[in-house]
Amino acid sequence: MEKTLFTQLPFIDVYVGVIPTAVETFPVQCAARNDEIAACKSEKTRREKYCVWKLLEYALRDTFGKENAPKTFEKRDGGKWTAEGCCFSLSHGGNVVAVAVSSKTVGVDVERKRDKLLRAREKYLTDDEKKAFALLREEQRLPFLLERWTQKESIFKEYGQGAFLPKQIDTKMYHTATKWIEIQGETYCLSVAGEGLDTIRYQIVESYL
């Protein structure tokens, strides 16, 4: 069901799409985003920035309808993109992009299962999280770390200003939802922070470019 702009009822729609290995880029709706994409020196970064924005355009049309979808965007000093009448959050990890659209401030993060999180855990776990980690069986440890990391990222995207300091974010103090998904034979962890978690609608989009 299409939603309307400026609705007061909290909702969260989450969209996930695959990043193709080769992408022919065309202008997106936002001129400033076009400049940002064009300025990318890395082909991988260019594809990520382009694909996540195209998924955002798809998400806004799907959530609000083609005629009502926001078409004007602004990038704030802190680097966060905004649109009048709705809130959204962008993420990419591995070979996928993710977008969360909401009536309230929202954060989303998606990450591929990777061993790097095991080696870097001292840099982002709180003392209580370290104690919990130490009690886990070996097979539980990487999933635990991936959930904590994506939750902290999504919380920061919802509330954060300035530098991202994950070690100072206690995930127990916030409302988050975490979902594990399998895409093209790989495991991804996706976390969302915001109001209306009980209304989340997840959608894996096969064609959005």
C-alpha positions in Angstrom: 0.0 0.0 0.0 1.4 3.4 -1.0 2.0 5.8 1.9 1.6 9.5 1.9 4.2 12.2 2.7 4.1 13.8 6.1 2.3 10.9 7.6 2.6 10.9 11.4 2.4 7.1 11.8 5.8 5.5 12.0 6.7 3.0 9.3 9.9 1.6 7.9 10.3 0.1 4.4 13.6 -1.6 3.7 14.9 -2.4 0.2 17.9 -4.5 -0.7 19.4 -4.9 -4.2 22.5 -6.5 -5.8 25.3 -4.4 -7.2 26.1 -5.6 -10.8 29.7 -6.2 -11.7 29.3 -3.7 -14.5 27.0 -0.7 -14.5 26.2 1.8 -17.2 25.4 5.0 -15.3 22.8 7.6 -16.3 21.9 10.9 -14.5 20.0 10.4 -11.3 17.3 12.9 -10.1 19.7 14.8 -7.8 22.3 17.0 -9.5 24.5 17.1 -6.4 24.5 13.3 -6.3 25.5 13.2 -10.0 28.5 15.4 -9.2 29.4 13.1 -6.2 29.2 10.0 -8.4 31.3 11.6 -11.2 34.0 12.6 -8.7 34.6 9.0 -7.6 38.1 7.8 -8.6 37.4 4.2 -7.7 35.1 2.3 -10.0 33.9 0.2 -7.1 32.9 3.3 -5.1 31.2 4.8 -8.2 29.1 1.7 -8.7 28.1 1.6 -5.0 27.1 5.3 -4.9 25.2 5.1 -8.1 23.4 1.8 -7.3 22.4 2.8 -3.8 20.9 6.0 -5.1 19.0 4.2 -7.9 17.6 1.9 -5.3 16.6 4.9 -3.2 14.7 6.3 -6.2 13.0 2.9 -6.6 12.2 2.8 -2.9 10.6 6.2 -2.8 8.4 5.4 -5.9 7.4 2.1 -4.4 6.6 3.6 -0.9 4.9 6.8 -1.9 3.9 6.3 -5.5 5.6 7.7 -8.7 3.8 11.0 -8.5 4.2 11.6 -4.8 7.8 10.4 -4.4 10.2 13.2 -3.1 12.3 14.5 -5.9 14.3 17.2 -4.1 17.3 16.3 -2.0 19.9 18.1 0.1 23.2 17.0 1.6 23.8 18.4 5.0 27.2 19.5 6.4 27.6 16.2 8.2 27.3 14.3 4.9 23.7 13.0 5.5 21.3 13.2 2.5 17.8 14.4 3.2 14.5 14.9 1.4 11.5 16.9 2.3 8.6 14.9 3.7 10.3 11.7 4.6 13.4 10.2 6.1 15.8 7.6 4.6 19.1 5.9 5.1 21.6 4.3 2.7 24.1 1.5 3.0 26.2 -0.8 1.0 28.3 -3.8 1.9 29.9 -6.6 -0.1 27.9 -6.9 -3.3 24.6 -5.4 -2.1 23.0 -2.0 -1.4 20.2 -1.3 1.1 17.8 1.6 1.6 15.4 2.3 4.5 12.5 4.7 4.0 10.5 6.0 7.0 8.3 8.7 8.3 10.7 9.1 11.2 14.5 9.3 11.4 15.9 6.0 10.5 19.3 4.2 10.1 20.2 1.1 8.1 23.4 -0.9 7.7 24.1 -4.1 5.7 27.4 -6.0 6.0 28.7 -9.2 4.5 30.0 -11.9 6.8 33.7 -11.3 7.2 36.5 -12.3 9.5 37.9 -8.8 9.8 35.3 -8.1 12.5 36.9 -10.7 14.7 40.3 -9.0 14.5 39.0 -5.5 15.1 36.5 -6.3 17.9 38.5 -4.5 20.6 37.9 -1.2 18.8 34.1 -1.3 18.8 32.8 -3.6 21.5 31.7 -2.1 24.9 33.0 -3.7 28.1 29.7 -5.6 28.6 29.7 -6.7 24.9 33.3 -8.1 25.4 32.1 -10.1 28.4 29.2 -11.5 26.4 31.5 -12.3 23.5 33.8 -14.3 25.8 31.0 -16.6 26.8 30.0 -17.5 23.3 30.8 -20.7 21.5 33.2 -20.4 18.5 30.4 -20.6 15.9 28.4 -17.9 17.7 31.1 -15.3 17.8 31.2 -13.9 14.2 27.4 -13.6 14.0 27.4 -11.8 17.4 30.0 -9.3 16.1 28.2 -8.7 12.8 25.0 -8.0 14.6 26.6 -5.6 17.1 28.5 -3.8 14.3 25.5 -3.3 12.0 23.3 -2.2 14.9 25.9 0.4 16.0 26.1 1.7 12.4 22.4 1.9 12.0 22.1 3.7 15.4 24.7 6.2 14.4 22.9 6.8 11.1 19.7 7.5 13.0 21.0 9.6 15.8 24.7 10.3 15.3 26.5 13.6 14.5 30.2 14.0 14.1 32.6 11.1 14.3 31.4 7.5 14.4 32.6 6.1 17.8 31.2 2.5 17.9 32.8 1.7 21.2 30.6 4.3 22.9 27.4 3.0 21.5 25.6 0.6 23.8 23.1 -1.2 21.6 21.0 -2.2 24.6 20.0 1.5 24.9 18.4 1.7 21.5 15.7 -0.1 19.5 17.0 -2.0 16.5 15.9 -4.9 14.3 18.4 -7.3 12.7 17.7 -9.7 9.8 20.0 -12.3 8.2 19.6 -12.7 4.4 21.2 -14.9 1.8 22.0 -13.3 -1.5 23.9 -15.0 -4.4 25.3 -17.6 -2.0 26.6 -15.1 0.5 25.3 -14.3 4.0 24.5 -10.7 5.0 23.5 -9.1 8.2 21.1 -6.1 8.0 20.2 -3.9 10.9 17.7 -1.1 11.2 17.3 1.6 13.9 14.2 3.8 14.3 10.6 4.0 15.2 8.1 1.6 13.8 10.3 -1.5 13.9 7.2 -3.7 14.2 6.0 -2.4 10.8 9.2 -3.1 8.8 8.5 -4.3 5.3 11.6 -6.0 3.7 11.9 -6.3 0.0 14.7 -7.8 -2.1 14.6 -6.0 -5.4 15.8 -7.9 -8.5 15.5 -5.0 -11.0 16.0 -1.3 -9.8 18.5 0.2 -12.3 
